[in-house]
């Protein structure tokens, strides 16, 4: 009976050792999976950050391009407006000159009657 007890204790110790090794192996596997997962998450975060940076650069380039186009359009409209104002002023001056000439002609005609 003592021999069986010793043998049973030895088996229990063996089972405990196997369980410890198994637990350690399981924990190592979990740690390895966790480590791999963290690396993948870090990789995805880096990719996302790079992508966001690329989109920001593209957005700012597009914004600057559109701003330049609008500035060109605005400048063209300002030139056209200036030209129209100049032509209007010239037209009014011409009209005023024509009116003055008509008045002079009328006065002349009145004087010659």
MOPAC internal coordinates of N, CA, C and O (Angstrom, degrees):
PM7 1SCF
backbone

  N    0.0000 0     0.00 0     0.00 0    0    0    0
  C    1.4258 1     0.00 0     0.00 0    1    0    0
  C    1.5332 1   109.87 1     0.00 0    2    1    0
  O    1.2310 1   120.43 1   138.64 1    3    2    1
  N    1.2896 1   116.79 1   -41.36 1    3    2    1
  C    1.4508 1   121.79 1   177.92 1    5    3    2
  C    1.5253 1   109.69 1   -60.63 1    6    5    3
  O    1.2310 1   120.31 1   142.30 1    7    6    5
  N    1.2880 1   117.01 1   -37.70 1    7    6    5
  C    1.4613 1   121.92 1   179.00 1    9    7    6
  C    1.5246 1   110.93 1   -66.17 1   10    9    7
  O    1.2310 1   121.49 1   139.94 1   11   10    9
  N    1.3244 1   114.75 1   -40.06 1   11   10    9
  C    1.4669 1   118.57 1   178.75 1   13   11   10
  C    1.5279 1   110.58 1   -66.33 1   14   13   11
  O    1.2310 1   121.03 1   141.90 1   15   14   13
  N    1.3282 1   115.64 1   -38.10 1   15   14   13
  C    1.4646 1   120.92 1   178.91 1   17   15   14
  C    1.5262 1   110.31 1   -64.47 1   18   17   15
  O    1.2310 1   120.97 1   136.25 1   19   18   17
  N    1.3135 1   115.76 1   -43.75 1   19   18   17
  C    1.4663 1   120.76 1   178.61 1   21   19   18
  C    1.5222 1   109.66 1   -63.86 1   22   21   19
  O    1.2310 1   121.22 1   137.28 1   23   22   21
  N    1.3244 1   115.27 1   -42.72 1   23   22   21
  C    1.4639 1   120.02 1   179.32 1   25   23   22
  C    1.5350 1   110.17 1   -64.84 1   26   25   23
  O    1.2310 1   120.20 1   138.43 1   27   26   25
  N    1.3311 1   117.22 1   -41.57 1   27   26   25
  C    1.4629 1   121.48 1   179.36 1   29   27   26
  C    1.5269 1   110.15 1   -63.85 1   30   29   27
  O    1.2310 1   120.87 1   139.24 1   31   30   29
  N    1.3742 1   115.94 1   -40.76 1   31   30   29
  C    1.4738 1   119.73 1   177.97 1   33   31   30
  C    1.5362 1   110.43 1   -64.49 1   34   33   31
  O    1.2310 1   120.57 1   141.11 1   35   34   33
  N    1.2947 1   116.51 1   -38.89 1   35   34   33
  C    1.4655 1   121.27 1   179.14 1   37   35   34
  C    1.5266 1   109.61 1   -65.24 1   38   37   35
  O    1.2310 1   120.94 1   138.23 1   39   38   37
  N    1.3296 1   115.80 1   -41.77 1   39   38   37
  C    1.4657 1   119.32 1   178.28 1   41   39   38
  C    1.5267 1   110.93 1   -64.63 1   42   41   39
  O    1.2310 1   121.05 1   140.24 1   43   42   41
  N    1.3323 1   115.59 1   -39.76 1   43   42   41
  C    1.4712 1   120.14 1   177.96 1   45   43   42
  C    1.5269 1   109.99 1   -62.13 1   46   45   43
  O    1.2310 1   120.40 1   136.17 1   47   46   45
  N    1.3229 1   116.84 1   -43.83 1   47   46   45
  C    1.4706 1   121.27 1   178.67 1   49   47   46
  C    1.5284 1   110.67 1   -63.26 1   50   49   47
  O    1.2310 1   121.08 1   140.19 1   51   50   49
  N    1.3322 1   115.54 1   -39.81 1   51   50   49
  C    1.4652 1   119.88 1   178.12 1   53   51   50
  C    1.5223 1   109.97 1   -64.53 1   54   53   51
  O    1.2310 1   121.12 1   135.63 1   55   54   53
  N    1.3278 1   115.45 1   -44.37 1   55   54   53
  C    1.4645 1   120.01 1   178.90 1   57   55   54
  C    1.5283 1   110.12 1   -62.33 1   58   57   55
  O    1.2310 1   120.26 1   138.37 1   59   58   57
  N    1.3467 1   117.11 1   -41.63 1   59   58   57
  C    1.4664 1   120.99 1   178.12 1   61   59   58
  C    1.5292 1   110.54 1   -62.25 1   62   61   59
  O    1.2310 1   120.82 1   137.70 1   63   62   61
  N    1.3289 1   116.04 1   -42.30 1   63   62   61
  C    1.4684 1   120.62 1   179.84 1   65   63   62
  C    1.5254 1   110.28 1   -64.37 1   66   65   63
  O    1.2310 1   121.00 1   135.51 1   67   66   65
  N    1.3535 1   115.69 1   -44.49 1   67   66   65
  C    1.4632 1   119.93 1   178.58 1   69   67   66
  C    1.5274 1   109.61 1   -63.23 1   70   69   67
  O    1.2310 1   120.29 1   137.73 1   71   70   69
  N    1.3342 1   117.06 1   -42.27 1   71   70   69
  C    1.4589 1   121.24 1   179.44 1   73   71   70
  C    1.5279 1   110.47 1   -63.15 1   74   73   71
  O    1.2310 1   120.21 1   139.26 1   75   74   73
  N    1.3310 1   117.20 1   -40.74 1   75   74   73
  C    1.4666 1   121.46 1   178.58 1   77   75   74
  C    1.5228 1   110.62 1   -63.84 1   78   77   75
  O    1.2310 1   121.11 1   133.42 1   79   78   77
  N    1.3472 1   115.48 1   -46.58 1   79   78   77
  C    1.4667 1   119.99 1   178.39 1   81   79   78
  C    1.5261 1   109.72 1   -61.88 1   82   81   79
  O    1.2310 1   121.10 1   136.63 1   83   82   81
  N    1.3328 1   115.51 1   -43.37 1   83   82   81
  C    1.4609 1   120.28 1   179.90 1   85   83   82
  C    1.5301 1   110.48 1   -62.41 1   86   85   83
  O    1.2310 1   120.44 1   136.29 1   87   86   85
  N    1.3148 1   116.76 1   -43.71 1   87   86   85
  C    1.4730 1   121.85 1   179.12 1   89   87   86
  C    1.5286 1   110.49 1   -63.49 1   90   89   87
  O    1.2310 1   120.97 1   136.45 1   91   90   89
  N    1.3295 1   115.76 1   -43.55 1   91   90   89
  C    1.4685 1   119.93 1   178.27 1   93   91   90
  C    1.5304 1   111.05 1   -63.14 1   94   93   91
  O    1.2310 1   121.03 1   137.18 1   95   94   93
  N    1.3391 1   115.64 1   -42.82 1   95   94   93
  C    1.4641 1   120.53 1   179.06 1   97   95   94
  C    1.5214 1   110.13 1   -63.17 1   98   97   95
  O    1.2310 1   121.24 1   137.14 1   99   98   97
  N    1.3404 1   115.23 1   -42.86 1   99   98   97
  C    1.4638 1   120.13 1   178.76 1  101   99   98
  C    1.5318 1   109.93 1   -62.88 1  102  101   99
  O    1.2310 1   120.04 1   135.87 1  103  102  101
  N    1.3209 1   117.53 1   -44.13 1  103  102  101
  C    1.4652 1   121.68 1   180.00 1  105  103  102
  C    1.5311 1   110.88 1   -64.44 1  106  105  103
  O    1.2310 1   120.97 1   140.67 1  107  106  105
  N    1.3374 1   115.75 1   -39.33 1  107  106  105
  C    1.4694 1   119.69 1   177.05 1  109  107  106
  C    1.5309 1   110.38 1   -63.16 1  110  109  107
  O    1.2310 1   120.71 1   138.89 1  111  110  109
  N    1.3310 1   116.24 1   -41.11 1  111  110  109
  C    1.4655 1   120.43 1   178.62 1  113  111  110
  C    1.5301 1   110.20 1   -64.29 1  114  113  111
  O    1.2310 1   121.06 1   137.25 1  115  114  113
  N    1.3338 1   115.57 1   -42.75 1  115  114  113
  C    1.4682 1   120.10 1   178.01 1  117  115  114
  C    1.5257 1   109.99 1   -62.38 1  118  117  115
  O    1.2310 1   120.74 1   134.55 1  119  118  117
  N    1.3358 1   116.19 1   -45.45 1  119  118  117
  C    1.4657 1   120.61 1   179.24 1  121  119  118
  C    1.5239 1   111.39 1   -61.50 1  122  121  119
  O    1.2310 1   120.97 1   140.46 1  123  122  121
  N    1.3361 1   115.75 1   -39.54 1  123  122  121
  C    1.4587 1   120.09 1   179.33 1  125  123  122
  C    1.5323 1   110.64 1   -65.71 1  126  125  123
  O    1.2310 1   120.75 1   135.87 1  127  126  125
  N    1.3375 1   116.17 1   -44.13 1  127  126  125
  C    1.4664 1   120.33 1   178.21 1  129  127  126
  C    1.5286 1   109.68 1   -63.44 1  130  129  127
  O    1.2310 1   120.42 1   136.85 1  131  130  129
  N    1.3393 1   116.81 1   -43.15 1  131  130  129
  C    1.4642 1   121.23 1   178.98 1  133  131  130
  C    1.5332 1   110.31 1   -61.38 1  134  133  131
  O    1.2310 1   120.55 1   136.16 1  135  134  133
  N    1.3187 1   116.55 1   -43.84 1  135  134  133
  C    1.4629 1   121.37 1   179.57 1  137  135  134
  C    1.5300 1   110.81 1   -62.85 1  138  137  135
  O    1.2310 1   120.87 1   135.36 1  139  138  137
  N    1.3226 1   115.95 1   -44.64 1  139  138  137
  C    1.4659 1   120.38 1   178.74 1  141  139  138
  C    1.5301 1   110.27 1   -63.32 1  142  141  139
  O    1.2310 1   120.76 1   138.09 1  143  142  141
  N    1.3198 1   116.15 1   -41.91 1  143  142  141
  C    1.4599 1   121.26 1   178.51 1  145  143  142
  C    1.5295 1   110.32 1   -61.41 1  146  145  143
  O    1.2310 1   120.26 1   135.17 1  147  146  145
  N    1.3349 1   117.10 1   -44.83 1  147  146  145
  C    1.4616 1   120.84 1   179.69 1  149  147  146
  C    1.5317 1   111.21 1   -63.04 1  150  149  147
  O    1.2310 1   120.57 1   141.29 1  151  150  149
  N    1.3307 1   116.51 1   -38.71 1  151  150  149
  C    1.4668 1   120.37 1   177.49 1  153  151  150
  C    1.5261 1   110.50 1   -64.16 1  154  153  151
  O    1.2310 1   120.85 1   137.28 1  155  154  153
  N    1.3346 1   115.98 1   -42.72 1  155  154  153
  C    1.4646 1   119.86 1   179.70 1  157  155  154
  C    1.5262 1   111.17 1   -65.78 1  158  157  155
  O    1.2310 1   120.56 1   138.91 1  159  158  157
  N    1.3329 1   116.53 1   -41.09 1  159  158  157
  C    1.4641 1   120.53 1   177.85 1  161  159  158
  C    1.5304 1   109.68 1   -62.90 1  162  161  159
  O    1.2310 1   120.49 1   134.92 1  163  162  161
  N    1.3346 1   116.66 1   -45.08 1  163  162  161
  C    1.4656 1   120.41 1   178.56 1  165  163  162
  C    1.5276 1   110.75 1   -61.55 1  166  165  163
  O    1.2310 1   120.72 1   140.05 1  167  166  165
  N    1.3248 1   116.22 1   -39.95 1  167  166  165
  C    1.4641 1   120.65 1   178.74 1  169  167  166
  C    1.5279 1   110.55 1   -64.11 1  170  169  167
  O    1.2310 1   120.66 1   134.44 1  171  170  169
  N    1.3281 1   116.34 1   -45.56 1  171  170  169
  C    1.4665 1   120.22 1   178.68 1  173  171  170
  C    1.5274 1   111.30 1   -63.36 1  174  173  171
  O    1.2310 1   120.50 1   140.14 1  175  174  173
  N    1.3280 1   116.65 1   -39.86 1  175  174  173
  C    1.4620 1   119.89 1   178.11 1  177  175  174
  C    1.5260 1   110.67 1   -63.27 1  178  177  175
  O    1.2310 1   120.51 1   138.74 1  179  178  177
  N    1.3243 1   116.63 1   -41.26 1  179  178  177
  C    1.4699 1   120.46 1   178.26 1  181  179  178
  C    1.5255 1   110.51 1   -63.87 1  182  181  179
  O    1.2310 1   120.67 1   137.43 1  183  182  181
  N    1.3333 1   116.33 1   -42.57 1  183  182  181
  C    1.4703 1   120.38 1   178.50 1  185  183  182
  C    1.5269 1   109.95 1   -62.82 1  186  185  183
  O    1.2310 1   120.54 1   135.37 1  187  186  185
  N    1.3284 1   116.57 1   -44.63 1  187  186  185
  C    1.4606 1   120.48 1   179.74 1  189  187  186
  C    1.5272 1   110.70 1   -62.98 1  190  189  187
  O    1.2310 1   120.31 1   137.82 1  191  190  189
  N    1.3254 1   117.02 1   -42.18 1  191  190  189
  C    1.4648 1   121.06 1   179.34 1  193  191  190
  C    1.5262 1   110.10 1   -62.37 1  194  193  191
  O    1.2310 1   120.45 1   135.22 1  195  194  193
  N    1.3352 1   116.74 1   -44.78 1  195  194  193
  C    1.4674 1   120.70 1   178.22 1  197  195  194
  C    1.5266 1   110.74 1   -61.54 1  198  197  195
  O    1.2310 1   120.95 1   137.42 1  199  198  197
  N    1.3311 1   115.78 1   -42.58 1  199  198  197
  C    1.4642 1   120.35 1  -179.89 1  201  199  198
  C    1.5235 1   110.66 1   -63.32 1  202  201  199
  O    1.2310 1   120.54 1   135.48 1  203  202  201
  N    1.3227 1   116.56 1   -44.52 1  203  202  201
  C    1.4665 1   120.63 1   178.54 1  205  203  202
  C    1.5290 1   109.88 1   -61.56 1  206  205  203
  O    1.2310 1   120.38 1   136.61 1  207  206  205
  N    1.3244 1   116.87 1   -43.39 1  207  206  205
  C    1.4720 1   120.33 1   178.54 1  209  207  206
  C    1.5219 1   111.08 1   -61.53 1  210  209  207
  O    1.2310 1   120.47 1   137.49 1  211  210  209
  N    1.3255 1   116.70 1   -42.51 1  211  210  209
  C    1.4701 1   120.57 1   178.60 1  213  211  210
  C    1.5264 1   110.64 1   -62.26 1  214  213  211
  O    1.2310 1   120.59 1   136.69 1  215  214  213
  N    1.3492 1   116.48 1   -43.31 1  215  214  213
  C    1.4589 1   119.51 1   179.10 1  217  215  214
  C    1.5267 1   111.06 1   -65.76 1  218  217  215
  O    1.2310 1   120.33 1   142.78 1  219  218  217
  N    1.3375 1   116.97 1   -37.22 1  219  218  217
  C    1.4612 1   119.87 1   177.40 1  221  219  218
  C    1.5266 1   110.54 1   -62.26 1  222  221  219
  O    1.2310 1   120.72 1   135.74 1  223  222  221
  N    1.3280 1   116.23 1   -44.26 1  223  222  221
  C    1.4673 1   120.37 1   178.98 1  225  223  222
  C    1.5247 1   109.89 1   -62.21 1  226  225  223
  O    1.2310 1   120.56 1   133.27 1  227  226  225
  N    1.3373 1   116.53 1   -46.73 1  227  226  225
  C    1.4700 1   120.23 1   179.05 1  229  227  226
  C    1.5318 1   111.17 1   -61.28 1  230  229  227
  O    1.2310 1   120.83 1   138.66 1  231  230  229
  N    1.3353 1   116.02 1   -41.34 1  231  230  229
  C    1.4620 1   120.89 1  -179.97 1  233  231  230
  C    1.5247 1   110.35 1   -62.35 1  234  233  231
  O    1.2310 1   120.76 1   133.40 1  235  234  233
  N    1.3387 1   116.15 1   -46.60 1  235  234  233
  C    1.4609 1   119.81 1  -179.11 1  237  235  234
  C    1.5330 1   111.42 1   -66.09 1  238  237  235
  O    1.2310 1   120.54 1   142.37 1  239  238  237
  N    1.3316 1   116.58 1   -37.63 1  239  238  237
  C    1.4663 1   119.39 1   176.76 1  241  239  238
  C    1.5246 1   110.32 1   -63.64 1  242  241  239
  O    1.2310 1   120.62 1   134.65 1  243  242  241
  N    1.3109 1   116.41 1   -45.35 1  243  242  241
  C    1.4653 1   121.02 1   179.57 1  245  243  242
  C    1.5264 1   110.05 1   -63.44 1  246  245  243
  O    1.2310 1   120.64 1   138.25 1  247  246  245
  N    1.3309 1   116.37 1   -41.75 1  247  246  245
  C    1.4588 1   121.11 1   179.06 1  249  247  246
  C    1.5278 1   110.27 1   -60.97 1  250  249  247
  O    1.2310 1   120.23 1   134.31 1  251  250  249
  N    1.3221 1   117.16 1   -45.69 1  251  250  249
  C    1.4649 1   121.00 1   178.63 1  253  251  250
  C    1.5247 1   111.05 1   -63.80 1  254  253  251
  O    1.2310 1   120.57 1   140.49 1  255  254  253
  N    1.3242 1   116.51 1   -39.51 1  255  254  253
  C    1.4624 1   120.90 1   178.70 1  257  255  254
  C    1.5340 1   110.17 1   -62.78 1  258  257  255
  O    1.2310 1   120.60 1   133.36 1  259  258  257
  N    1.3200 1   116.45 1   -46.64 1  259  258  257
  C    1.4601 1   120.21 1   179.33 1  261  259  258
  C    1.5226 1   111.00 1   -65.82 1  262  261  259
  O    1.2310 1   120.43 1   140.83 1  263  262  261
  N    1.3292 1   116.79 1   -39.17 1  263  262  261
  C    1.4635 1   120.65 1   178.11 1  265  263  262
  C    1.5325 1   109.88 1   -60.66 1  266  265  263
  O    1.2310 1   120.53 1   136.51 1  267  266  265
  N    1.3321 1   116.59 1   -43.49 1  267  266  265
  C    1.4661 1   120.61 1   178.66 1  269  267  266
  C    1.5279 1   110.55 1   -63.26 1  270  269  267
  O    1.2310 1   120.53 1   138.15 1  271  270  269
  N    1.3337 1   116.60 1   -41.85 1  271  270  269
  C    1.4672 1   119.95 1   178.87 1  273  271  270
  C    1.5293 1   110.92 1   -62.92 1  274  273  271
  O    1.2310 1   120.75 1   137.09 1  275  274  273
  N    1.3378 1   116.18 1   -42.91 1  275  274  273
  C    1.4669 1   119.33 1   179.78 1  277  275  274
  C    1.5284 1   110.64 1   -66.74 1  278  277  275
  O    1.2310 1   120.46 1   143.16 1  279  278  277
  N    1.3275 1   116.73 1   -36.84 1  279  278  277
  C    1.4632 1   119.39 1   177.25 1  281  279  278
  C    1.5248 1   110.70 1   -63.79 1  282  281  279
  O    1.2310 1   120.51 1   137.89 1  283  282  281
  N    1.3312 1   116.62 1   -42.11 1  283  282  281
  C    1.4655 1   120.16 1   177.30 1  285  283  282
  C    1.5302 1   110.33 1   -62.09 1  286  285  283
  O    1.2310 1   120.91 1   136.44 1  287  286  285
  N    1.3177 1   115.87 1   -43.56 1  287  286  285
  C    1.4638 1   120.50 1   178.96 1  289  287  286
  C    1.5306 1   110.29 1   -62.52 1  290  289  287
  O    1.2310 1   120.68 1   134.45 1  291  290  289
  N    1.3380 1   116.31 1   -45.55 1  291  290  289
  C    1.4675 1   121.21 1   179.74 1  293  291  290
  C    1.5271 1   110.45 1   -61.17 1  294  293  291
  O    1.2310 1   120.40 1   134.92 1  295  294  293
  N    1.3342 1   116.84 1   -45.08 1  295  294  293
  C    1.4609 1   120.54 1   179.43 1  297  295  294
  C    1.5280 1   111.11 1   -62.04 1  298  297  295
  O    1.2310 1   120.46 1   138.82 1  299  298  297
  N    1.3252 1   116.73 1   -41.18 1  299  298  297
  C    1.4691 1   120.23 1   177.90 1  301  299  298
  C    1.5257 1   110.32 1   -63.10 1  302  301  299
  O    1.2310 1   120.38 1   137.94 1  303  302  301
  N    1.3348 1   116.88 1   -42.06 1  303  302  301
  C    1.4601 1   120.45 1   179.22 1  305  303  302
  C    1.5276 1   110.79 1   -66.72 1  306  305  303
  O    1.2310 1   120.20 1   142.22 1  307  306  305
  N    1.3441 1   117.22 1   -37.78 1  307  306  305
  C    1.4619 1   120.19 1   177.54 1  309  307  306
  C    1.5294 1   110.74 1   -64.85 1  310  309  307
  O    1.2310 1   120.57 1   139.38 1  311  310  309
  N    1.3390 1   116.51 1   -40.62 1  311  310  309
  C    1.4723 1   119.86 1   177.18 1  313  311  310
  C    1.5282 1   110.34 1   -62.75 1  314  313  311
  O    1.2310 1   121.23 1   134.93 1  315  314  313
  N    1.3250 1   115.25 1   -45.07 1  315  314  313
  C    1.4628 1   119.40 1  -179.99 1  317  315  314
  C    1.5252 1   110.77 1   -62.75 1  318  317  315
  O    1.2310 1   120.49 1   137.78 1  319  318  317
  N    1.3301 1   116.67 1   -42.22 1  319  318  317
  C    1.4625 1   120.87 1   178.47 1  321  319  318
  C    1.5297 1   110.34 1   -62.77 1  322  321  319
  O    1.2310 1   120.43 1   136.56 1  323  322  321
  N    1.3260 1   116.78 1   -43.44 1  323  322  321
  C    1.4656 1   120.40 1   177.41 1  325  323  322
  C    1.5180 1   111.41 1   -61.20 1  326  325  323
  O    1.2310 1   120.81 1   137.54 1  327  326  325
  N    1.3249 1   116.06 1   -42.46 1  327  326  325
  C    1.4617 1   120.75 1   178.59 1  329  327  326
  C    1.5292 1   110.45 1   -62.93 1  330  329  327
  O    1.2310 1   120.80 1   135.87 1  331  330  329
  N    1.3245 1   116.08 1   -44.13 1  331  330  329
  C    1.4704 1   119.54 1   179.20 1  333  331  330
  C    1.5258 1   111.13 1   -63.78 1  334  333  331
  O    1.2310 1   120.27 1   139.88 1  335  334  333
  N    1.3232 1   117.09 1   -40.12 1  335  334  333
  C    1.4716 1   120.30 1   178.14 1  337  335  334
  C    1.5320 1   110.02 1   -63.91 1  338  337  335
  O    1.2310 1   120.97 1   136.73 1  339  338  337
  N    1.3330 1   115.75 1   -43.27 1  339  338  337
  C    1.4660 1   120.31 1   179.45 1  341  339  338
  C    1.5273 1   109.88 1   -61.43 1  342  341  339
  O    1.2310 1   121.07 1   134.08 1  343  342  341
  N    1.3285 1   115.56 1   -45.92 1  343  342  341
  C    1.4595 1   119.54 1  -179.82 1  345  343  342
  C    1.5254 1   111.24 1   -64.28 1  346  345  343
  O    1.2310 1   120.86 1   142.66 1  347  346  345
  N    1.3381 1   115.96 1   -37.34 1  347  346  345
  C    1.4588 1   119.83 1   178.22 1  349  347  346
  C    1.5188 1   110.05 1   -64.52 1  350  349  347
  O    1.2310 1   120.77 1   135.00 1  351  350  349
  N    1.3217 1   116.14 1   -45.00 1  351  350  349
  C    1.4637 1   120.73 1   178.67 1  353  351  350
  C    1.5211 1   110.39 1   -61.93 1  354  353  351
  O    1.2310 1   120.46 1   134.41 1  355  354  353
  N    1.3272 1   116.73 1   -45.59 1  355  354  353
  C    1.4679 1   120.61 1   177.93 1  357  355  354
  C    1.5187 1   110.66 1   -61.41 1  358  357  355
  O    1.2310 1   120.96 1   139.35 1  359  358  357
  N    1.3192 1   115.78 1   -40.65 1  359  358  357
  C    1.4675 1   120.36 1   179.07 1  361  359  358
  C    1.5110 1   111.16 1   -64.01 1  362  361  359
  O    1.2310 1   120.72 1   139.16 1  363  362  361
  N    1.3367 1   116.24 1   -40.84 1  363  362  361
  C    1.4605 1   119.96 1   178.89 1  365  363  362
  C    1.5234 1   110.40 1   -67.58 1  366  365  363
  O    1.2310 1   120.73 1   139.56 1  367  366  365
  N    1.3409 1   116.22 1   -40.44 1  367  366  365
  C    1.4591 1   119.48 1   178.36 1  369  367  366
  C    1.5243 1   110.09 1   -63.02 1  370  369  367
  O    1.2310 1   121.09 1   137.47 1  371  370  369
  N    1.3215 1   115.52 1   -42.53 1  371  370  369
  C    1.4677 1   119.99 1   178.96 1  373  371  370
  C    1.5231 1   110.07 1   -63.34 1  374  373  371
  O    1.2310 1   121.30 1   137.28 1  375  374  373
  N    1.3416 1   115.12 1   -42.72 1  375  374  373
  C    1.4601 1   120.05 1   178.29 1  377  375  374
  C    1.5197 1   110.07 1   -62.01 1  378  377  375
  O    1.2310 1   120.83 1   135.19 1  379  378  377
  N    1.3438 1   116.02 1   -44.81 1  379  378  377
  C    1.4627 1   120.41 1   179.18 1  381  379  378
  C    1.5285 1   110.07 1   -61.19 1  382  381  379
  O    1.2310 1   120.46 1   137.28 1  383  382  381
  N    1.3261 1   116.73 1   -42.72 1  383  382  381
  C    1.4579 1   120.95 1   179.06 1  385  383  382
  C    1.5259 1   110.56 1   -63.21 1  386  385  383
  O    1.2310 1   120.76 1   136.85 1  387  386  385
  N    1.3212 1   116.16 1   -43.15 1  387  386  385
  C    1.4640 1   120.08 1   177.96 1  389  387  386
  C    1.5218 1   110.53 1   -62.69 1  390  389  387
  O    1.2310 1   120.85 1   137.41 1  391  390  389
  N    1.3532 1   115.97 1   -42.59 1  391  390  389
  C    1.4678 1   119.81 1   177.94 1  393  391  390
  C    1.5241 1   110.42 1   -61.31 1  394  393  391
  O    1.2310 1   120.34 1   136.06 1  395  394  393
  N    1.3234 1   116.96 1   -43.94 1  395  394  393
  C    1.4575 1   121.18 1   179.52 1  397  395  394
  C    1.5305 1   110.50 1   -62.32 1  398  397  395
  O    1.2310 1   120.96 1   137.43 1  399  398  397
  N    1.3310 1   115.77 1   -42.57 1  399  398  397
  C    1.4633 1   119.39 1   179.33 1  401  399  398
  C    1.5283 1   110.36 1   -63.21 1  402  401  399
  O    1.2310 1   120.17 1   139.84 1  403  402  401
  N    1.3249 1   117.28 1   -40.16 1  403  402  401
  C    1.4665 1   120.72 1   177.84 1  405  403  402
  C    1.5289 1   110.46 1   -63.19 1  406  405  403
  O    1.2310 1   120.71 1   138.39 1  407  406  405
  N    1.3437 1   116.24 1   -41.61 1  407  406  405
  C    1.4647 1   120.11 1   179.15 1  409  407  406
  C    1.5278 1   110.14 1   -63.43 1  410  409  407
  O    1.2310 1   120.67 1   135.96 1  411  410  409
  N    1.3252 1   116.32 1   -44.04 1  411  410  409
  C    1.4619 1   120.37 1   179.33 1  413  411  410
  C    1.5252 1   109.55 1   -62.07 1  414  413  411
  O    1.2310 1   120.98 1   136.65 1  415  414  413
  N    1.3233 1   115.72 1   -43.35 1  415  414  413
  C    1.4625 1   120.13 1   179.74 1  417  415  414
  C    1.5301 1   110.56 1   -62.72 1  418  417  415
  O    1.2310 1   120.82 1   137.11 1  419  418  417
  N    1.3515 1   116.04 1   -42.89 1  419  418  417
  C    1.4619 1   120.13 1   179.21 1  421  419  418
  C    1.5279 1   109.92 1   -63.47 1  422  421  419
  O    1.2310 1   120.86 1   135.19 1  423  422  421
  N    1.3237 1   115.97 1   -44.81 1  423  422  421
  C    1.4621 1   120.12 1   178.94 1  425  423  422
  C    1.5330 1   110.26 1   -61.92 1  426  425  423
  O    1.2310 1   120.84 1   138.93 1  427  426  425
  N    1.3083 1   116.01 1   -41.07 1  427  426  425
  C    1.4585 1   120.69 1   178.91 1  429  427  426
  C    1.5226 1   110.03 1   -62.53 1  430  429  427
  O    1.2310 1   121.90 1   135.66 1  431  430  429
  N    1.3337 1   113.97 1   -44.34 1  431  430  429
  C    1.4611 1   118.85 1   179.63 1  433  431  430
  C    1.5235 1   110.58 1   -63.43 1  434  433  431
  O    1.2310 1   120.56 1   142.10 1  435  434  433
  N    1.3201 1   116.53 1   -37.90 1  435  434  433
  C    1.4577 1   120.22 1   178.91 1  437  435  434
  C    1.5251 1   110.13 1   -66.58 1  438  437  435
  O    1.2310 1   121.12 1   142.49 1  439  438  437
  N    1.3031 1   115.46 1   -37.51 1  439  438  437
  C    1.4531 1   119.36 1  -178.94 1  441  439  438
  C    1.5268 1   111.85 1   -71.05 1  442  441  439
  O    1.2310 1   120.50 1   149.14 1  443  442  441
  N    1.3001 1   116.65 1   -30.86 1  443  442  441
  C    1.4574 1   119.96 1  -177.21 1  445  443  442
  C    1.5229 1   112.26 1   -86.32 1  446  445  443
  O    1.2310 1   119.46 1   174.53 1  447  446  445
  N    1.2430 1   118.63 1    -5.47 1  447  446  445
  C    1.4641 1   120.35 1  -178.69 1  449  447  446
  C    1.4975 1   110.05 1   -80.98 1  450  449  447
  O    1.2310 1   120.10 1   180.00 1  451  450  449

